[in-house]
Amino acid sequence: MPLKIAVQMDHISTVSIAGDTTFALCLEAQRRGHRLYHYTPDRLSLLGSTVFARIEEMQVRDEEGSHYSLGEPVRTDLSEMDVVLLRQDPPFDMNYITTTHILERIHPGTLVVNDPAWVRNSPEKIFVTEFSGLMPETLITKDPQEVAAFRRQHGDIIVKPLYGNGGAGVFHLHEADRNLASLLELFGQMFREPFIVQRYLKDVRKGDKRIILIDGEPVGAVNRVPAEHESRSNMHIGGRAEKAELTPREREICAAIGPSLRERGFILVGIDVIGDWMTEINVTSPTGVREVKRFGGADIAALFWDAVEAKR
């Protein structure tokens, strides 16, 4: 039976369709005959106990430069939807968190994917610390003395914002780098939250693997190799995507975290693995679906909707 699906996202006009996972999910939903509706987070409202948004019916096309059509906005009670996809990109800030509080009012009567309460309670760089045996040595703090002691113990380190995304603000500091104090001063001025510090993994030169899980089960992966003079592998800053298969260690990681993902109602998750270590668990708007299919892997968008339809 066709579903009514509202997608809370950055405006459809801004997406790069070649690698956008939200767009891939919309294409597959439309192919199955579901009705798509589009709205941006600033159009979400709570009046008393009613959650509503000004939504536009949406059609999508896999055509660069002409990839969408939108109808007229209509103020709509989101409890009339069968599914809401929570897919706007981070930053994971108070605005993002507020949307999860609002959407929690209609879930699970309207299925919100991923579960908004658990999205709120599972920031990707903190959630991963529940699996300390699977991740590199990691420190979360604002205390410069703790950071300095961590670097003395582990040598080269990565310093990054706790709630950042897309590789923004990620620094690789060598053991003898004299810029640590200045960087921490700068971070202290820019961010109210603690920072995250991790032991640098030399295996990042071989790639940072994105593994996609549906309902806690791994369904595909793509390797992202950083550019020659970059320590970050994000594709929008020059990282190169390449075909990837799962190693036994990566399957071990997925098996270890799978039950927790299912318990939290996470249908679509992306984890990042460097060498033998998991560095992040992305539950907000994980990407990589189109790249996996492009390299001959699974049609993850189809697997995603199979899982959602089973829950409806």
GUVOLUM-440882 format. One record per residue (C-alpha): residue in one letter; x, y, z. Coordinates in steps of 0.001 Angstrom, whole numbers. Layout:
<recs>
 r       u       v       w
 A       X       Y       Z
...
</recs>
This chain:
<recs>
 r       u       v       w
 M       0       0       0
 P    1437    3433    -907
 L    2873    5395    2020
 K    2747    9141    2643
 I    6339   10130    3380
 A    7467   13560    4586
 V   11203   14284    4307
 Q   12715   16782    6736
 M   15873   17841    4953
 D   18040   20690    3741
 H   16261   22179     756
 I   16128   19741   -2171
 S   17602   22428   -4438
 T   20916   22290   -2511
 V   21655   18569   -2795
 S   24330   17135   -5080
 I   22369   14231   -6516
 A   25367   12158   -7631
 G   26249   11269   -4060
 D   23265   12252   -1948
 T   21731    9456     116
 T   18509   11335     889
 F   17948   11768   -2843
 A   18587    8053   -3418
 L   16013    7168    -739
 C   13485    9508   -2356
 L   14054    8001   -5809
 E   13406    4494   -4516
 A   10339    5547   -2501
 Q    8872    7193   -5593
 R    9670    4116   -7711
 R    7608    2044   -5267
 G    4613    4334   -5667
 H    4895    6151   -2335
 R    3931    9842   -2140
 L    6751   12201   -1169
 Y    6474   15501     684
 H    9304   17956    1339
 Y    9934   20475    4111
 T   12915   22156    5759
 P   13432   22181    9558
 D   12497   25862    9880
 R    8950   24962    8756
 L    8401   22488   11612
 S    6038   23700   14381
 L    4436   22473   17594
 L    1078   23955   18595
 G    -242   22436   21803
 S     109   18719   21112
 T     -52   19024   17315
 V    3065   18803   15156
 F    2688   20414   11786
 A    4778   21731    8917
 R    4235   23537    5642
 I    4996   20680    3271
 E    5208   20482    -513
 E    4441   17415   -2567
 M    7675   16406   -4275
 Q    8680   14514   -7404
 V   12315   13605   -8021
 R   14252   12794  -11182
 D   17788   11466  -11550
 E   18638   14339  -13878
 E   21402   16795  -13020
 G   20023   20335  -13153
 S   16397   19191  -13189
 H   16175   16795  -10286
 Y   12981   17854   -8506
 S    9549   19468   -8718
 L    7645   20849   -5740
 G    3969   21611   -5320
 E    2484   24475   -3324
 P    3166   24469     434
 V     281   23158    2536
 R     126   23421    6333
 T    -198   19777    7370
 D    -513   17828   10618
 L    2450   15447   10394
 S     509   12762   12247
 E   -1298   12321    8919
 M    1957   11032    7425
 D    2919    7370    7551
 V    6661    8101    7709
 V    8872   11106    8413
 L   12489   10866    7303
 L   14707   12899    9633
 R   17444   13702    7132
 Q   18711   17255    7525
 D   22477   17450    7803
 P   24204   18419   11041
 P   25561   20501   12794
 F   24069   18621   15696
 D   23184   21772   17611
 M   20263   22939   19757
 N   18202   23562   16618
 Y   18710   19945   15558
 I   17979   18695   19066
 T   14778   20766   19254
 T   13466   19131   16078
 T   13943   15725   17704
 H   11866   16823   20715
 I    9072   17976   18406
 L    9102   14881   16176
 E    9098   12654   19241
 R    5474   13794   19799
 I    4277   11897   16694
 H    6567    8846   16829
 P    5879    5915   16535
 G    2290    6569   15369
 T    4000    8234   12484
 L    7247    6323   12021
 V   10162    8765   12312
 V   13394    7397   10872
 N   15718    7342   12668
 D   13945    7362   16054
 P   14217   11026   17139
 A   14694   10390   20857
 W   17563    8008   20224
 V   19089   10308   17606
 R   19116   13015   20267
 N   20647   10695   22860
 S   23277    9156   20555
 P   25644   11880   19275
 E   27952   10054   16887
 K   31244   10922   18595
 I   29841   10055   22053
 F   27715    7020   21175
 V   30837    5301   19834
 T   32476    5481   23289
 E   30014    2821   24483
 F   32185     408   22468
 S   35597    1436   23806
 G   37165   -1887   22881
 L   36381   -1222   19214
 M   37672    2348   18948
 P   41075    4050   19191
 E   42097    5735   22429
 T   39804    8752   22775
 L   39582   11706   25143
 I   36634   14104   25473
 T   37583   17249   27407
 K   38204   20996   27396
 D   41116   20708   29821
 P   44387   21630   28023
 Q   46445   19711   30580
 E   44513   16526   29841
 V   45008   16998   26103
 A   48744   17596   26566
 A   49062   14475   28723
 F   47130   12443   26143
 R   49517   13564   23393
 R   52568   12720   25515
 Q   51183    9219   25918
 H   50046    8595   22317
 G   52179   10835   20098
 D   50346   12081   16996
 I   46730   13017   17703
 I   43560   14161   15960
 V   41661   17079   17524
 K   38140   17888   16324
 P   34877   19497   17463
 L   32616   17145   19378
 Y   29550   18056   17323
 G   31188   18882   14001
 N   30520   17157   10707
 G   31907   16710    7226
 G   35537   16904    8330
 A   35215   20553    9367
 G   37658   21573   12090
 V   39596   18282   12097
 F   43308   18761   12874
 H   46176   16272   12799
 L   48881   17372   15241
 H   52279   15690   15282
 E   53889   14781   18564
 A   56281   17760   18372
 D   53804   20241   16855
 R   54005   23583   18687
 N   50490   24693   17767
 L   48534   22619   20277
 A   48050   25382   22864
 S   47001   27897   20201
 L   44565   25431   18647
 L   42956   24690   22009
 E   42613   28427   22684
 L   40902   28837   19313
 F   38592   25873   19934
 G   37745   27280   23358
 Q   36617   30534   21738
 M   34616   28777   19008
 F   32909   25971   20938
 R   31188   25826   24306
 E   31331   22027   24319
 P   34319   19789   25062
 F   36576   18690   22201
 I   37361   15182   21058
 V   40963   13984   20893
 Q   41958   10644   19381
 R   45148    8751   18765
 Y   46123    9316   15139
 L   45664    6189   13033
 K   48294    5895   10306
 D   46022    3489    8441
 V   43930    6497    7386
 R   46342    6834    4439
 K   44826    3561    3168
 G   41332    4930    3630
 D   38487    5659    6020
 K   35815    3053    5316
 R   32133    3962    5520
 I   30026     901    6342
 I   26232    1101    6002
 L   23984    -930    8296
 I   20251   -1533    7898
 D   18484   -2664   11076
 G   21873   -3410   12618
 E   23146   -5573    9753
 P   25989   -4501    7423
 V   24817   -4197    3816
 G   27633   -2369    2029
 A   30790    -307    2289
 V   32854    2236     400
 N   36434    3232    1115
 R   37343    6930    1173
 V   41015    7662     570
 P   42353   11107    1541
 A   44103   13329    -968
 E   47908   13352    -812
 H   48229   16431    1393
 E   45078   15867    3463
 S   44487   13920    6671
 R   40714   13998    6084
 S   39047   11573    3699
 N   35662   13260    3236
 M   34746   13143    -448
 H   33559   16753    -659
 I   37076   17914     268
 G   38934   15743   -2202
 G   38732   12217    -780
 R   38603    9470   -3409
 A   35894    6821   -3211
 E   36805    3250   -4084
 K   35150    -142   -3967
 A   35420   -1946    -637
 E   34567   -5278     934
 L   34160   -5992    4632
 T   37070   -7554    6508
 P   36573  -10106    9308
 R   37422   -7379   11858
 E   34782   -5065   10376
 R   32186   -7827   10527
 E   33155   -8326   14170
 I   32573   -4607   14825
 C   29172   -4707   13101
 A   28117   -7801   15055
 A   29101   -6102   18313
 I   27130   -2903   17713
 G   24153   -4400   15853
 P   22029   -5234   18925
 S   22397   -1683   20285
 L   21385    -206   16937
 R   18259   -2367   16791
 E   17341   -1582   20417
 R   17452    2139   19587
 G   15334    1788   16468
 F   18116    2857   14121
 I   17132    1641   10662
 L   19884    3432    8706
 V   23349    3893   10223
 G   26787    4613    8819
 I   29940    3777   10767
 D   33470    4915    9990
 V   36337    2447   10333
 I   40061    3142    9955
 G   42218      34    9991
 D   40879   -2074   12838
 W   39132     737   14689
 M   35685    2328   14574
 T   35833    6115   14940
 E   32192    7267   14575
 I   28614    5978   14477
 N   26516    8283   12285
 V   22787    8126   13044
 T   21701   11605   11864
 S   22002   11595    8060
 P   24491    8875    7082
 T   25713    8902    3492
 G   27384    6478    1095
 V   24341    4686    -366
 R   24828    5867   -3966
 E   28575    5183   -3921
 V   28066    1590   -2761
 K   25638     924   -5608
 R   27883    2695   -8136
 F   30687     248   -7320
 G   28420   -2756   -7868
 G   27303   -3253   -4286
 A   23855   -3666   -2791
 D   20914   -1427   -3599
 I   20785     -73     -59
 A   17901    2314    -775
 A   15757    -709   -1662
 L   16851   -2544    1491
 F   16032     548    3534
 W   12464     740    2237
 D   12008   -2998    2698
 A   12818   -2443    6385
 V   10579     625    6723
 E    7641   -1022    4967
 A    7950   -4032    7284
 K    7601   -1705   10281
 R    4525      23    8807
</recs>
